[in-house]
Amino acid sequence: MKRIATYTLLLTAAFALVAWAAATPFSASAQNQNSPQQRPTPRPTPTPVDDSGTTIEITTREVRLPVTVLDKKEQPVSGLTLNDFQIFEDKQPQQIKGFIDEREELPIYIGVLMDTSSSSAGKLQFEKQAAKDFIYTVMRRRKDKVAFVTFDDEVRLHQDFTEKQDLLDKAIDSIKKPGNKTALYDAVWEFCDQKLRGVVGRRVIVVITDGDDTHSRAYLSEAIEIAQQTETIIYAISTKGGFSGSSVPGVQAGTVKDGGDKELNKLCEETGGRAFFTGDILALERSFGKVARELRSQYILTYRPTNETYDGRERKIEVRLASKRDGTKVISRRSYKPAQAASNK
């Protein structure tokens, strides 16, 4: 009897351990940052099947678009209605099925992803200050939640989603020593896949980096695709630019010079965000204020594509205003890839 009881206890403990391990996100948890573990390889969304294993053909899908409208002074335009917008997919007009305006204050889930590779070693304090300033400016207390992640050779979650700024400050201040390589696209892919699927609210990532990916398994296109799938807007702060009043090397602040900068810009623009290239913390703070206002004034449009053939091919999206307004800019993601439905053979 004792042997049976002991065996049952050990078996229960083993199942509990497996369940805990499966629930722990990213390459290393906040409590066990130094354990070497293999990053997951980016994988496609699984094709749905029924209980008998037969493939289910997907015939309907709704596309949800967070949209920001700015006037010629770069200020958010409020008070628009469903009838003020037009949506085109592959140049074909679409019927807007759902509309949420800026007055419905949905919570925002924000992932702050900070580069701790060797190339950012001399800029670590600037990065930490920028991360804190972004959180202070954008997060609303008792409304929004923020998570903090670093990436170098590995992607590490230091603080899961929380509304407590003291926990976020502690997590940011704990970063002391940079790693070696830069897994930027892996960080975006893993965070979207593991932390942003299924959350109810707006989804935002801010990446603080010099922009040059050197170690990811995921490609830029895969990072963009999963951000679009999870309706995540990406903003980036480039630390490559020259710092005002400092001797940190880099390109002239405010400019886009090389391939890394252009890829960072593309990552943001294709998801409805923007990249900031500056070494001036005061200029960044003003930019963060703009981001906060934009997020508070977003509209969310939903439509069902007229083309219901889900072949995995990229589709181009354009959101316009029904009536032309001088100097007005409409910002939204530019494309998406519907999940491909495999044939049953």
VENSULKA-V552830 format. One record per pair of residues at least 12 apart in sequence whose ideal C-beta (glycine too) atoms are under 8 Angstrom apart, sorted by the first residue. I is the first residue (numbers start at 1). J is the second residue. D is the distance in whole Angstrom. If there is no record, write none. Layout:
# VENSULKA-V552830
i;j;d
I;J;D
I;J;D
This chain:
# VENSULKA-V552830
i;j;d
25;157;6
25;160;8
25;190;8
25;194;5
25;195;7
26;149;7
26;155;5
26;156;6
26;157;4
26;190;6
26;194;7
27;39;5
27;154;4
27;155;5
27;156;6
27;190;8
28;154;6
28;156;5
28;157;8
29;156;8
29;157;6
30;156;7
30;157;6
30;158;5
30;159;6
30;160;7
30;171;7
33;156;5
33;158;8
37;154;8
39;154;7
39;155;6
39;183;7
39;186;6
39;190;7
39;217;7
40;190;7
41;217;6
42;186;8
42;189;5
42;193;8
42;217;6
42;218;4
42;222;5
42;226;8
45;229;7
45;339;5
47;339;7
47;340;7
47;341;6
47;342;5
54;344;6
55;341;7
55;342;5
55;343;7
55;344;4
56;341;8
57;341;5
58;310;5
58;338;8
58;339;6
58;341;5
59;308;6
59;310;8
60;304;7
60;308;7
61;304;7
61;305;7
61;308;8
61;310;7
61;338;6
61;339;8
62;97;7
62;98;8
62;302;5
62;303;7
62;304;5
63;89;8
63;302;7
63;303;6
63;304;8
63;305;6
63;317;7
63;336;6
64;98;8
64;231;5
64;300;6
64;301;8
64;302;5
65;87;7
65;231;8
65;300;7
65;301;5
65;302;7
65;303;8
65;317;7
65;319;6
65;332;5
65;333;7
66;202;6
66;231;6
66;233;6
66;272;6
66;298;5
66;299;8
66;300;5
66;332;7
66;333;8
67;85;7
67;272;8
67;298;6
67;299;5
67;300;7
67;301;6
67;319;5
67;330;7
67;331;7
67;332;5
68;272;7
68;294;5
68;297;7
68;298;5
68;299;8
68;330;8
68;331;4
68;332;7
69;297;8
69;299;7
69;321;7
69;328;6
69;329;7
69;330;5
69;331;8
70;294;7
70;328;7
70;329;5
70;331;7
71;325;8
71;327;6
71;328;6
72;326;7
72;327;3
72;328;7
73;327;8
74;290;7
75;293;8
76;102;8
76;293;5
76;294;6
76;296;8
76;297;4
77;297;7
77;325;8
77;328;7
78;102;6
78;297;5
80;101;7
80;299;6
80;321;8
81;99;7
81;101;7
82;96;6
82;99;4
82;301;8
83;322;6
84;321;6
84;322;5
84;323;7
85;99;8
85;299;7
85;301;6
85;319;6
85;320;7
85;321;7
85;322;7
86;319;7
86;320;5
86;321;7
86;322;5
87;301;6
87;303;5
87;317;7
87;318;7
87;319;6
87;320;8
88;317;7
88;318;5
88;319;8
88;320;7
89;303;8
89;305;6
89;306;7
89;307;7
89;315;5
89;316;7
89;317;6
90;307;7
90;315;5
90;316;6
91;316;8
91;318;8
92;306;6
92;307;7
94;303;4
94;304;8
94;305;7
94;306;6
95;303;6
95;304;7
95;306;8
96;301;6
96;302;7
96;303;5
97;302;5
97;303;6
97;304;6
98;300;7
98;301;7
98;302;3
98;303;8
99;299;7
99;300;7
99;301;6
99;302;7
100;299;7
100;300;4
101;299;6
102;296;7
102;297;4
102;298;6
102;299;7
105;143;7
105;296;8
106;200;8
106;201;5
106;202;5
106;300;8
107;143;6
107;144;6
107;145;7
107;200;7
107;201;4
107;202;7
108;138;7
108;139;8
108;140;8
108;143;8
108;144;4
108;145;8
108;201;6
108;202;5
108;203;8
108;204;6
108;295;6
109;144;7
109;145;5
109;146;8
109;147;8
109;161;6
109;195;8
109;196;6
109;199;5
109;201;6
109;202;7
109;203;5
109;204;7
110;135;7
110;138;6
110;139;7
110;144;6
110;145;7
110;146;5
110;147;7
110;204;5
110;205;7
110;206;7
111;146;8
111;147;5
111;149;6
111;191;5
111;195;6
111;196;7
111;204;7
111;205;5
111;206;7
112;131;5
112;134;7
112;135;7
112;146;6
112;147;7
112;148;5
112;149;7
112;168;8
112;205;8
112;206;5
112;208;7
113;149;5
113;150;8
113;151;6
113;187;5
113;188;7
113;191;6
113;205;6
113;206;7
113;207;5
113;208;7
113;209;8
114;127;5
114;128;8
114;131;6
114;148;7
114;149;7
114;150;5
114;151;7
114;172;8
114;175;7
114;208;5
114;209;8
115;127;7
115;150;8
115;151;6
115;152;7
115;182;6
115;184;7
115;207;8
115;208;6
115;209;4
115;210;6
115;239;7
116;150;4
116;151;7
116;152;5
116;175;6
116;178;5
116;179;6
117;151;8
117;152;4
117;153;8
117;178;6
117;179;6
117;180;6
117;181;6
117;182;4
117;210;8
117;214;7
118;152;8
118;178;6
118;179;7
118;180;5
118;181;8
119;182;7
119;210;5
119;212;7
120;178;6
120;209;7
120;210;6
120;239;6
121;178;5
122;248;5
123;210;7
123;239;4
123;243;8
123;248;6
124;175;7
124;178;6
126;239;6
126;243;7
126;248;8
126;279;7
126;281;7
127;208;5
127;237;8
127;239;6
128;172;5
128;173;7
128;175;7
129;281;6
130;208;6
130;237;5
130;239;8
130;281;7
130;284;6
131;148;7
131;172;5
131;206;8
131;208;6
132;168;8
132;169;6
132;172;6
133;281;7
133;284;7
133;285;6
133;288;6
134;206;5
134;237;8
134;288;5
134;291;8
135;165;7
135;168;6
136;165;7
137;285;7
137;288;4
137;289;6
137;291;8
137;292;5
138;204;8
138;288;6
138;291;6
138;292;5
138;295;7
139;163;7
139;165;7
141;163;6
141;165;8
142;163;6
143;163;7
144;163;7
145;161;4
145;162;6
145;163;5
146;159;8
146;161;7
146;162;7
146;163;8
146;168;6
147;159;6
147;160;5
147;161;5
147;162;7
147;191;8
147;195;6
148;168;6
148;171;5
148;172;6
149;187;6
149;191;6
150;175;6
151;182;7
151;183;5
151;184;6
151;186;7
151;187;4
152;178;6
152;179;3
152;180;6
152;181;6
152;182;7
152;183;7
152;215;8
153;179;5
153;180;5
153;181;5
153;183;7
153;215;6
154;179;7
154;183;7
155;183;6
155;186;6
155;187;5
155;190;5
155;191;8
157;195;8
158;171;4
158;172;8
158;174;7
158;175;8
159;171;4
160;195;8
161;195;7
181;214;5
181;215;4
182;209;7
182;210;8
182;212;6
182;213;5
182;214;5
182;215;6
182;216;8
183;213;7
183;215;4
183;216;5
183;217;8
184;207;7
184;209;6
184;211;8
184;212;8
184;213;4
184;216;6
184;223;8
185;213;5
185;216;4
185;218;4
185;219;6
185;220;6
185;222;7
185;223;4
186;215;7
186;216;4
186;217;6
186;218;5
187;207;8
187;216;8
188;205;6
188;207;7
188;218;8
188;223;4
188;226;7
188;227;7
188;234;7
188;267;7
189;216;8
189;218;4
189;222;6
189;223;5
189;226;5
191;205;6
192;205;7
192;223;8
192;226;5
192;227;6
192;229;8
192;230;5
192;232;5
193;226;6
193;230;8
196;230;5
196;232;6
197;230;6
202;233;8
202;295;7
202;298;7
202;300;8
203;230;6
203;231;6
203;232;4
203;233;7
204;232;7
204;233;5
204;234;8
204;235;7
204;273;8
204;295;7
205;227;7
205;232;6
205;233;7
205;234;5
205;235;7
206;234;8
206;235;5
206;236;7
206;237;7
207;234;7
207;235;7
207;236;5
207;237;7
207;264;8
207;267;8
208;236;8
208;237;5
208;239;7
209;236;7
209;237;8
209;238;7
209;239;7
209;264;7
210;238;7
210;239;5
210;240;4
210;250;8
210;260;7
211;236;7
211;238;5
211;240;6
211;260;4
211;261;5
211;263;7
211;264;4
212;240;8
212;260;4
213;260;7
213;263;7
220;263;5
220;266;7
220;267;6
223;267;6
224;266;7
224;267;6
224;270;5
224;271;6
225;336;8
225;337;6
227;267;8
227;270;8
227;271;5
228;270;7
228;271;6
228;333;5
228;335;7
228;336;5
228;337;7
229;336;7
229;337;8
232;271;6
233;271;6
233;272;5
233;273;5
233;333;8
234;267;6
234;268;5
234;271;5
234;273;5
235;268;6
235;273;4
235;274;6
235;275;7
235;276;8
235;291;6
236;264;5
236;265;8
236;267;7
236;268;5
236;273;7
236;274;8
236;275;4
236;276;7
237;275;8
237;276;5
237;284;7
238;261;6
238;264;6
238;275;6
238;276;7
238;277;5
238;278;8
239;279;7
240;257;8
240;260;7
240;261;7
240;277;7
241;253;4
241;254;7
241;255;7
241;277;5
241;278;6
241;279;5
242;279;6
243;279;4
243;280;8
244;279;6
244;280;5
246;279;7
248;279;7
250;279;7
253;277;7
253;278;5
253;279;5
253;280;6
254;277;6
254;278;5
255;277;6
256;277;6
261;275;8
261;277;7
269;334;7
270;333;6
270;334;5
270;335;7
271;333;5
272;331;6
272;332;5
272;333;4
274;331;8
294;331;8
301;319;7
305;338;7
310;338;4
310;339;6
310;340;6
310;341;5
311;338;8
311;340;6
312;337;6
312;338;7
312;339;7
312;340;3
313;337;7
313;338;8
314;335;5
314;336;7
314;337;5
315;335;6
315;336;6
315;337;7
315;338;7
316;334;7
316;335;5
317;332;7
317;333;7
317;334;6
317;335;6
317;336;7
318;334;8
319;332;5
